[in-house]
Amino acid sequence: MLYSEKVMDHFSNPRNVGELEDANAVGEVGNAKCGDIMKMYMKIEDDIIKDIRFKTFGCGAAVATSSMATELVKGKTIQEALKVTNKAVVEALEGLPSVKVHCSVLAEEAIKATIADYYKRQGIDPAPIVGHTADCDNCQCHHG
């Protein structure tokens, strides 16, 4: 399986790793069946994602997609962050092997789940804004 240099870089030197003490939004996606679990923390102020961290339990591609996803949304507005698709994550990483594309879907879901949590904490129904957040049951996991 060949990974781009970008994927290898984000796997070897992931950005924004760890917990965020003062996070006001936390989302977790994935499941044990697939083996990849992503937990994302955001500090959101005035609709801007001021800071973001993640902890991912999973394969190298899961770590790389989480890292890239945090880079793509850091400093952006909530609306801009919600437009980040798994395709955008894959393109930013200069491609992923097809069996690993589900990792980028998980990264997109993690962003949405975290933003949904932010709205829930404000007493706002996130569904009209974020859409429905799925989990890994919808991804085609091919872990051998």
CYANA upper distance limits for C-alpha pairs under 8 A (distance plus 0.5 A):
  1 MET  CA     97 PRO  CA      7.38
  2 LEU  CA     97 PRO  CA      7.46
  3 TYR  CA      7 VAL  CA      6.51
  3 TYR  CA      8 MET  CA      7.05
  3 TYR  CA     95 GLY  CA      8.21
  3 TYR  CA     96 LEU  CA      6.98
  3 TYR  CA     97 PRO  CA      7.53
  4 SER  CA      8 MET  CA      6.92
  4 SER  CA     93 LEU  CA      7.66
  4 SER  CA     94 GLU  CA      6.73
  4 SER  CA     95 GLY  CA      7.15
  4 SER  CA     96 LEU  CA      7.89
  5 GLU  CA      9 ASP  CA      6.49
  6 LYS  CA     10 HIS  CA      6.70
  6 LYS  CA     93 LEU  CA      5.72
  6 LYS  CA     94 GLU  CA      7.05
  7 VAL  CA     11 PHE  CA      6.54
  7 VAL  CA     61 ALA  CA      7.52
  7 VAL  CA     64 ALA  CA      6.13
  7 VAL  CA     65 THR  CA      8.29
  7 VAL  CA     93 LEU  CA      6.05
  7 VAL  CA     94 GLU  CA      8.12
  7 VAL  CA     96 LEU  CA      8.33
  8 MET  CA     12 SER  CA      6.43
  8 MET  CA     64 ALA  CA      7.94
  9 ASP  CA     13 ASN  CA      6.17
  9 ASP  CA     14 PRO  CA      7.89
  9 ASP  CA     64 ALA  CA      8.40
 10 HIS  CA     14 PRO  CA      5.08
 10 HIS  CA     15 ARG  CA      7.48
 10 HIS  CA     63 VAL  CA      7.90
 10 HIS  CA     64 ALA  CA      5.22
 10 HIS  CA     65 THR  CA      8.34
 10 HIS  CA     67 SER  CA      6.69
 10 HIS  CA     68 MET  CA      7.45
 11 PHE  CA     60 GLY  CA      6.17
 11 PHE  CA     61 ALA  CA      7.59
 11 PHE  CA     63 VAL  CA      6.25
 11 PHE  CA     64 ALA  CA      5.15
 11 PHE  CA     67 SER  CA      8.34
 14 PRO  CA     63 VAL  CA      7.60
 14 PRO  CA     64 ALA  CA      7.12
 14 PRO  CA     67 SER  CA      5.84
 15 ARG  CA     67 SER  CA      5.71
 15 ARG  CA     68 MET  CA      8.03
 15 ARG  CA     70 THR  CA      8.07
 15 ARG  CA     71 GLU  CA      7.72
 16 ASN  CA     52 ILE  CA      6.97
 16 ASN  CA     53 ARG  CA      5.17
 16 ASN  CA     54 PHE  CA      6.89
 16 ASN  CA     67 SER  CA      7.17
 16 ASN  CA     70 THR  CA      7.38
 16 ASN  CA     71 GLU  CA      8.32
 17 VAL  CA     53 ARG  CA      5.77
 17 VAL  CA     54 PHE  CA      5.59
 17 VAL  CA     55 LYS  CA      6.55
 17 VAL  CA     67 SER  CA      8.03
 18 GLY  CA     53 ARG  CA      6.10
 18 GLY  CA     54 PHE  CA      6.02
 18 GLY  CA     55 LYS  CA      6.08
 19 GLU  CA     41 TYR  CA      7.13
 19 GLU  CA     53 ARG  CA      6.39
 19 GLU  CA     54 PHE  CA      7.02
 19 GLU  CA     55 LYS  CA      7.58
 20 LEU  CA     41 TYR  CA      6.41
 20 LEU  CA     42 MET  CA      7.69
 20 LEU  CA     43 LYS  CA      8.25
 20 LEU  CA     52 ILE  CA      7.65
 20 LEU  CA     53 ARG  CA      6.54
 22 ASP  CA     43 LYS  CA      7.23
 23 ALA  CA     41 TYR  CA      6.25
 23 ALA  CA     42 MET  CA      5.66
 23 ALA  CA     43 LYS  CA      5.08
 23 ALA  CA     44 ILE  CA      8.22
 24 ASN  CA     41 TYR  CA      8.18
 24 ASN  CA     42 MET  CA      6.77
 24 ASN  CA     43 LYS  CA      5.86
 24 ASN  CA     44 ILE  CA      7.07
 24 ASN  CA    118 TYR  CA      6.82
 24 ASN  CA    121 ARG  CA      8.47
 25 ALA  CA     41 TYR  CA      6.28
 25 ALA  CA     42 MET  CA      5.61
 25 ALA  CA     43 LYS  CA      7.03
 25 ALA  CA     44 ILE  CA      7.90
 25 ALA  CA    114 THR  CA      6.00
 25 ALA  CA    115 ILE  CA      6.99
 25 ALA  CA    117 ASP  CA      5.99
 25 ALA  CA    118 TYR  CA      5.03
 25 ALA  CA    121 ARG  CA      8.35
 26 VAL  CA     39 LYS  CA      7.67
 26 VAL  CA     40 MET  CA      6.12
 26 VAL  CA     41 TYR  CA      5.07
 26 VAL  CA     42 MET  CA      6.93
 26 VAL  CA    113 ALA  CA      8.24
 26 VAL  CA    114 THR  CA      5.38
 26 VAL  CA    115 ILE  CA      8.33
 26 VAL  CA    117 ASP  CA      6.64
 26 VAL  CA    118 TYR  CA      7.85
 27 GLY  CA     39 LYS  CA      6.16
 27 GLY  CA     40 MET  CA      5.74
 27 GLY  CA     41 TYR  CA      7.19
 27 GLY  CA    110 ALA  CA      6.54
 27 GLY  CA    111 ILE  CA      7.99
 27 GLY  CA    112 LYS  CA      8.48
 27 GLY  CA    113 ALA  CA      5.40
 27 GLY  CA    114 THR  CA      4.37
 27 GLY  CA    115 ILE  CA      8.08
 27 GLY  CA    116 ALA  CA      8.39
 27 GLY  CA    117 ASP  CA      6.89
 28 GLU  CA     37 ILE  CA      7.63
 28 GLU  CA     38 MET  CA      6.09
 28 GLU  CA     39 LYS  CA      4.76
 28 GLU  CA     40 MET  CA      6.81
 28 GLU  CA    110 ALA  CA      6.67
 28 GLU  CA    113 ALA  CA      7.26
 28 GLU  CA    114 THR  CA      7.77
 29 VAL  CA     37 ILE  CA      6.33
 29 VAL  CA     38 MET  CA      5.95
 29 VAL  CA     39 LYS  CA      7.10
 29 VAL  CA    106 LEU  CA      7.29
 29 VAL  CA    109 GLU  CA      7.30
 29 VAL  CA    110 ALA  CA      6.20
 29 VAL  CA    113 ALA  CA      7.81
 29 VAL  CA    135 ASP  CA      6.35
 29 VAL  CA    136 CYS  CA      7.66
 30 GLY  CA     34 CYS  CA      7.68
 30 GLY  CA     35 GLY  CA      7.96
 30 GLY  CA     36 ASP  CA      6.12
 30 GLY  CA     37 ILE  CA      4.91
 30 GLY  CA     38 MET  CA      6.83
 30 GLY  CA    106 LEU  CA      7.29
 30 GLY  CA    135 ASP  CA      6.34
 30 GLY  CA    136 CYS  CA      5.49
 31 ASN  CA     35 GLY  CA      6.63
 31 ASN  CA     36 ASP  CA      6.92
 31 ASN  CA     37 ILE  CA      6.52
 31 ASN  CA    135 ASP  CA      8.14
 31 ASN  CA    136 CYS  CA      6.61
 31 ASN  CA    137 ASP  CA      8.45
 32 ALA  CA     36 ASP  CA      7.50
 32 ALA  CA     37 ILE  CA      7.99
 34 CYS  CA    136 CYS  CA      7.71
 34 CYS  CA    141 CYS  CA      6.44
 34 CYS  CA    143 HIS  CA      7.31
 35 GLY  CA     57 PHE  CA      7.99
 35 GLY  CA     58 GLY  CA      6.44
 36 ASP  CA     56 THR  CA      7.71
 36 ASP  CA     57 PHE  CA      6.09
 36 ASP  CA     58 GLY  CA      4.72
 36 ASP  CA     59 CYS  CA      7.39
 36 ASP  CA     62 ALA  CA      7.24
 36 ASP  CA    103 CYS  CA      8.27
 37 ILE  CA     56 THR  CA      6.15
 37 ILE  CA     57 PHE  CA      5.58
 37 ILE  CA     58 GLY  CA      6.78
 38 MET  CA     54 PHE  CA      7.53
 38 MET  CA     55 LYS  CA      6.44
 38 MET  CA     56 THR  CA      4.86
 38 MET  CA     57 PHE  CA      6.89
 38 MET  CA     62 ALA  CA      8.47
 38 MET  CA     66 SER  CA      7.87
 38 MET  CA    106 LEU  CA      8.00
 38 MET  CA    107 ALA  CA      7.92
 38 MET  CA    110 ALA  CA      7.14
 39 LYS  CA     54 PHE  CA      6.04
 39 LYS  CA     55 LYS  CA      5.67
 39 LYS  CA     56 THR  CA      6.65
 39 LYS  CA    110 ALA  CA      7.49
 40 MET  CA     52 ILE  CA      7.78
 40 MET  CA     53 ARG  CA      6.42
 40 MET  CA     54 PHE  CA      4.87
 40 MET  CA     55 LYS  CA      7.04
 40 MET  CA    110 ALA  CA      6.85
 40 MET  CA    111 ILE  CA      7.71
 40 MET  CA    114 THR  CA      6.84
 41 TYR  CA     52 ILE  CA      6.04
 41 TYR  CA     53 ARG  CA      5.65
 41 TYR  CA     54 PHE  CA      6.52
 41 TYR  CA    114 THR  CA      7.37
 42 MET  CA     49 ILE  CA      7.00
 42 MET  CA     50 LYS  CA      8.04
 42 MET  CA     51 ASP  CA      6.23
 42 MET  CA     52 ILE  CA      4.94
 42 MET  CA     53 ARG  CA      7.10
 42 MET  CA    114 THR  CA      7.64
 43 LYS  CA     49 ILE  CA      6.44
 43 LYS  CA     50 LYS  CA      6.11
 43 LYS  CA     51 ASP  CA      5.58
 43 LYS  CA     52 ILE  CA      6.83
 44 ILE  CA     48 ILE  CA      5.94
 44 ILE  CA     49 ILE  CA      5.04
 44 ILE  CA     50 LYS  CA      6.16
 44 ILE  CA     51 ASP  CA      7.72
 44 ILE  CA    118 TYR  CA      8.48
 45 GLU  CA     49 ILE  CA      7.10
 45 GLU  CA     50 LYS  CA      7.02
 47 ASP  CA     77 THR  CA      5.99
 47 ASP  CA     78 ILE  CA      6.13
 48 ILE  CA     75 GLY  CA      6.66
 48 ILE  CA     76 LYS  CA      6.14
 48 ILE  CA     77 THR  CA      4.80
 48 ILE  CA     78 ILE  CA      6.58
 49 ILE  CA     73 VAL  CA      7.59
 49 ILE  CA     74 LYS  CA      6.18
 49 ILE  CA     75 GLY  CA      5.62
 49 ILE  CA     76 LYS  CA      6.15
 49 ILE  CA     77 THR  CA      6.57
 49 ILE  CA     78 ILE  CA      7.24
 50 LYS  CA     74 LYS  CA      6.99
 50 LYS  CA     75 GLY  CA      5.79
 50 LYS  CA     76 LYS  CA      8.32
 51 ASP  CA     74 LYS  CA      6.67
 51 ASP  CA     75 GLY  CA      7.62
 52 ILE  CA     70 THR  CA      6.82
 52 ILE  CA     74 LYS  CA      6.84
 53 ARG  CA     70 THR  CA      7.51
 54 PHE  CA     66 SER  CA      7.48
 54 PHE  CA     67 SER  CA      8.02
 54 PHE  CA     70 THR  CA      8.13
 56 THR  CA     62 ALA  CA      7.48
 56 THR  CA     63 VAL  CA      6.37
 56 THR  CA     66 SER  CA      7.69
 57 PHE  CA     62 ALA  CA      8.33
 57 PHE  CA     63 VAL  CA      8.14
 58 GLY  CA     62 ALA  CA      6.25
 58 GLY  CA     63 VAL  CA      7.32
 59 CYS  CA     63 VAL  CA      7.03
 60 GLY  CA     64 ALA  CA      6.63
 61 ALA  CA     65 THR  CA      6.47
 61 ALA  CA     96 LEU  CA      8.36
 61 ALA  CA    100 LYS  CA      7.01
 61 ALA  CA    103 CYS  CA      6.92
 62 ALA  CA     66 SER  CA      6.61
 62 ALA  CA    103 CYS  CA      5.51
 62 ALA  CA    104 SER  CA      7.74
 62 ALA  CA    106 LEU  CA      8.47
 62 ALA  CA    107 ALA  CA      8.24
 63 VAL  CA     67 SER  CA      6.62
 64 ALA  CA     68 MET  CA      6.64
 65 THR  CA     69 ALA  CA      6.42
 65 THR  CA     89 VAL  CA      7.04
 65 THR  CA     90 VAL  CA      8.07
 65 THR  CA     93 LEU  CA      8.17
 65 THR  CA    103 CYS  CA      6.99
 65 THR  CA    104 SER  CA      5.98
 65 THR  CA    107 ALA  CA      6.57
 66 SER  CA     70 THR  CA      6.78
 66 SER  CA    104 SER  CA      8.20
 66 SER  CA    107 ALA  CA      5.87
 67 SER  CA     71 GLU  CA      6.95
 68 MET  CA     72 LEU  CA      6.69
 68 MET  CA     89 VAL  CA      6.98
 68 MET  CA     92 ALA  CA      7.80
 68 MET  CA     93 LEU  CA      7.68
 69 ALA  CA     73 VAL  CA      6.96
 69 ALA  CA     84 VAL  CA      8.46
 69 ALA  CA     89 VAL  CA      6.60
 69 ALA  CA    107 ALA  CA      6.72
 69 ALA  CA    108 GLU  CA      7.81
 69 ALA  CA    111 ILE  CA      8.27
 70 THR  CA     74 LYS  CA      6.37
 72 LEU  CA     81 ALA  CA      8.19
 72 LEU  CA     84 VAL  CA      8.00
 72 LEU  CA     89 VAL  CA      8.33
 73 VAL  CA     77 THR  CA      8.35
 73 VAL  CA     80 GLU  CA      7.94
 73 VAL  CA     81 ALA  CA      5.60
 73 VAL  CA     84 VAL  CA      8.06
 76 LYS  CA     80 GLU  CA      6.45
 76 LYS  CA     81 ALA  CA      6.70
 77 THR  CA     81 ALA  CA      6.68
 78 ILE  CA     82 LEU  CA      6.67
 78 ILE  CA    115 ILE  CA      7.86
 79 GLN  CA     83 LYS  CA      7.18
 80 GLU  CA     84 VAL  CA      7.51
 81 ALA  CA    111 ILE  CA      7.86
 82 LEU  CA    111 ILE  CA      7.78
 82 LEU  CA    112 LYS  CA      7.00
 82 LEU  CA    130 VAL  CA      7.47
 84 VAL  CA     88 ALA  CA      6.61
 84 VAL  CA     89 VAL  CA      7.88
 84 VAL  CA    108 GLU  CA      7.29
 85 THR  CA     89 VAL  CA      7.06
 85 THR  CA    105 VAL  CA      8.21
 85 THR  CA    108 GLU  CA      6.24
 86 ASN  CA     90 VAL  CA      6.73
 86 ASN  CA    104 SER  CA      5.31
 86 ASN  CA    105 VAL  CA      5.44
 86 ASN  CA    106 LEU  CA      8.39
 86 ASN  CA    107 ALA  CA      7.41
 86 ASN  CA    108 GLU  CA      5.87
 87 LYS  CA     91 GLU  CA      6.61
 87 LYS  CA    104 SER  CA      7.97
 88 ALA  CA     92 ALA  CA      6.56
 89 VAL  CA     93 LEU  CA      6.78
 89 VAL  CA    104 SER  CA      6.73
 90 VAL  CA     94 GLU  CA      6.72
 90 VAL  CA     95 GLY  CA      5.58
 90 VAL  CA     96 LEU  CA      6.61
 90 VAL  CA    101 VAL  CA      8.04
 90 VAL  CA    104 SER  CA      7.00
 91 GLU  CA     95 GLY  CA      6.12
 96 LEU  CA    100 LYS  CA      6.69
 96 LEU  CA    101 VAL  CA      6.64
 97 PRO  CA    101 VAL  CA      7.17
 99 VAL  CA    141 CYS  CA      8.23
 99 VAL  CA    142 HIS  CA      6.75
100 LYS  CA    104 SER  CA      8.08
101 VAL  CA    105 VAL  CA      7.23
102 HIS  CA    106 LEU  CA      6.76
102 HIS  CA    139 CYS  CA      6.33
102 HIS  CA    140 GLN  CA      7.07
102 HIS  CA    141 CYS  CA      7.21
103 CYS  CA    107 ALA  CA      6.85
104 SER  CA    108 GLU  CA      6.85
105 VAL  CA    109 GLU  CA      6.70
105 VAL  CA    139 CYS  CA      7.94
106 LEU  CA    110 ALA  CA      6.56
106 LEU  CA    135 ASP  CA      8.07
106 LEU  CA    136 CYS  CA      7.53
107 ALA  CA    111 ILE  CA      6.98
108 GLU  CA    112 LYS  CA      6.98
109 GLU  CA    113 ALA  CA      6.44
109 GLU  CA    133 THR  CA      6.92
109 GLU  CA    134 ALA  CA      7.40
109 GLU  CA    135 ASP  CA      7.65
110 ALA  CA    114 THR  CA      6.54
111 ILE  CA    115 ILE  CA      6.77
112 LYS  CA    116 ALA  CA      6.47
112 LYS  CA    130 VAL  CA      6.70
112 LYS  CA    133 THR  CA      7.02
113 ALA  CA    117 ASP  CA      6.70
113 ALA  CA    133 THR  CA      6.57
114 THR  CA    118 TYR  CA      6.92
115 ILE  CA    119 TYR  CA      7.00
115 ILE  CA    126 PRO  CA      8.48
115 ILE  CA    130 VAL  CA      7.86
116 ALA  CA    120 LYS  CA      6.72
116 ALA  CA    126 PRO  CA      5.55
116 ALA  CA    127 ALA  CA      8.04
116 ALA  CA    130 VAL  CA      6.80
117 ASP  CA    121 ARG  CA      6.69
117 ASP  CA    126 PRO  CA      8.26
118 TYR  CA    122 GLN  CA      7.08
119 TYR  CA    123 GLY  CA      6.87
119 TYR  CA    124 ILE  CA      5.56
119 TYR  CA    125 ASP  CA      7.07
119 TYR  CA    126 PRO  CA      6.05
120 LYS  CA    124 ILE  CA      5.79
120 LYS  CA    125 ASP  CA      6.61
120 LYS  CA    126 PRO  CA      6.92
126 PRO  CA    130 VAL  CA      6.09
126 PRO  CA    131 GLY  CA      7.70
127 ALA  CA    131 GLY  CA      5.11
127 ALA  CA    132 HIS  CA      6.12
134 ALA  CA    138 ASN  CA      7.39
135 ASP  CA    139 CYS  CA      8.18
136 CYS  CA    141 CYS  CA      8.49
